[in-house]
């Protein structure tokens, strides 16, 4: 057990002092993780230092809402982060869960990156997470106008499908 703890700390996978502070608060967390291919988001509660995932979603679920198959490689982009946050927020609101706090893990919180696009999606869905709007990326970037092909029309159609249900 001791070697595992030390290994996770040395690889910067877990900041134990930050984790203990989050667990002592007793407030549910929204966990944001970015892999090489997807964005993973989970609504997590902790009881006696044991985490349980109540709602979890991956950006792969965007394929069900009309994300183009030829753009499957961009499921970790800013538009995908925003839409994943929006979808998770809708599921949290449907389940009538408590307002969570955000847990970014080992990701550096640089303003206007994918993590803040995810938070923007959570806020737009109606989850009351507090964050200054100055940290959010520009609307053009969130809608995908910065990509090689303008993604904004596809973005709007996906978002409207999510709002309808």
C-alpha positions in Angstrom: 0.0 0.0 0.0 2.8 2.4 0.9 4.6 1.9 -2.4 1.3 2.6 -4.4 0.8 5.9 -2.5 4.3 7.0 -3.1 4.2 6.0 -6.8 1.0 7.9 -7.4 2.5 11.0 -5.7 5.8 10.7 -7.6 4.0 10.5 -11.0 1.8 13.5 -10.0 -1.3 11.4 -10.4 -2.8 12.3 -7.0 -2.4 15.3 -4.8 -3.4 13.8 -1.5 -3.6 17.1 0.5 -6.0 18.5 -2.1 -8.0 15.3 -2.1 -8.3 15.2 1.7 -9.6 18.8 1.7 -12.2 17.9 -1.0 -13.3 14.8 1.0 -13.6 16.7 4.3 -16.0 19.2 2.7 -18.6 16.4 2.1 -19.8 18.2 -1.1 -20.3 16.1 -4.3 -17.8 16.7 -7.0 -17.8 16.9 -10.8 -14.6 15.2 -11.9 -13.2 16.2 -15.3 -10.6 14.0 -17.0 -9.1 14.2 -20.5 -7.7 11.2 -22.2 -5.9 10.9 -25.6 -9.2 10.4 -27.4 -12.1 11.5 -25.1 -13.4 13.8 -22.3 -14.7 11.9 -19.3 -16.9 13.6 -16.7 -18.4 12.1 -13.6 -20.6 13.2 -10.7 -19.0 11.7 -7.7 -20.0 11.5 -4.0 -17.6 10.3 -1.3 -18.4 8.6 1.9 -15.7 7.6 4.3 -13.1 8.2 1.5 -14.8 5.8 -0.9 -15.9 7.4 -4.1 -19.1 6.4 -5.9 -20.0 7.6 -9.3 -23.6 8.6 -9.5 -23.7 10.0 -13.1 -20.9 9.5 -15.6 -20.5 10.5 -19.3 -17.9 10.4 -22.0 -17.6 12.6 -25.0 -18.2 9.4 -27.0 -21.9 9.9 -26.2 -21.9 12.9 -28.5 -22.0 10.5 -31.4 -25.6 9.7 -30.4 -26.6 13.4 -30.7 -25.3 13.9 -34.2 -21.5 14.4 -33.9 -20.2 13.6 -37.4 -18.4 10.2 -37.7 -15.7 11.7 -39.8 -14.8 14.1 -36.9 -14.6 11.3 -34.3 -11.0 12.2 -33.7 -12.0 15.6 -32.3 -14.0 14.3 -29.4 -11.5 16.0 -27.0 -11.7 19.5 -28.6 -13.2 22.6 -27.0 -16.7 22.1 -28.6 -16.7 18.5 -27.4 -15.7 19.6 -23.9 -18.5 22.2 -23.8 -21.1 19.7 -25.1 -20.0 17.0 -22.6 -20.4 19.5 -19.8 -23.8 20.6 -21.1 -25.0 17.0 -21.3 -23.7 16.1 -17.8 -25.4 19.2 -16.5 -28.7 18.1 -18.0 -28.4 14.7 -16.4 -27.6 16.3 -13.0 -30.6 18.5 -13.3 -32.9 15.6 -14.4 -31.7 13.5 -11.4 -32.3 16.5 -9.1 -28.8 16.1 -7.5 -27.0 18.6 -5.2 -24.9 21.3 -6.7 -21.3 20.0 -7.0 -17.9 21.5 -6.9 -15.3 21.0 -9.6 -12.4 18.6 -9.4 -9.9 19.0 -12.3 -7.4 16.5 -10.9 -3.9 16.9 -12.1 -4.8 19.1 -15.1 -3.3 22.6 -15.0 -6.0 25.2 -14.8 -5.1 27.6 -17.6 -7.8 30.1 -18.5 -9.8 29.5 -21.7 -8.8 25.9 -22.1 -11.0 22.8 -22.5 -11.6 22.5 -18.7 -13.2 25.9 -18.7 -15.2 25.1 -21.8 -16.5 22.1 -19.8 -17.4 24.4 -16.9 -19.1 26.8 -19.3 -21.3 23.9 -20.6 -22.2 23.0 -17.0 -23.2 26.6 -16.2 -25.3 26.9 -19.4 -27.2 23.7 -18.5 -28.3 25.2 -15.2 -26.0 23.6 -12.7 -25.0 26.4 -10.3 -21.2 26.1 -10.4 -19.5 29.3 -9.6 -16.8 30.6 -12.0 -15.9 33.9 -13.5 -16.9 34.3 -17.1 -13.5 35.8 -17.9 -12.0 32.3 -17.6 -14.3 30.8 -20.3 -13.1 30.5 -23.9 -14.5 32.8 -26.5 -17.9 31.8 -28.0 -16.3 31.4 -31.5 -13.9 28.9 -30.0 -16.5 26.9 -28.1 -18.7 26.7 -31.2 -15.8 25.4 -33.4 -15.3 28.3 -35.7 -11.5 28.0 -35.1 -11.4 24.5 -36.7 -10.4 23.9 -40.3 -14.0 23.5 -41.3 -16.6 25.7 -39.6 -18.2 23.5 -37.0 -20.8 26.0 -35.7 -23.8 24.8 -37.6 -23.2 21.2 -36.4 -22.6 22.5 -32.9 -25.9 24.3 -32.8 -27.9 21.2 -34.1 -26.2 19.0 -31.5 -27.0 21.5 -28.7 -30.6 21.8 -29.8 -31.0 18.0 -29.7 -29.6 17.9 -26.2 -32.0 20.7 -25.0 -35.0 18.8 -26.4 -34.1 15.6 -24.6 
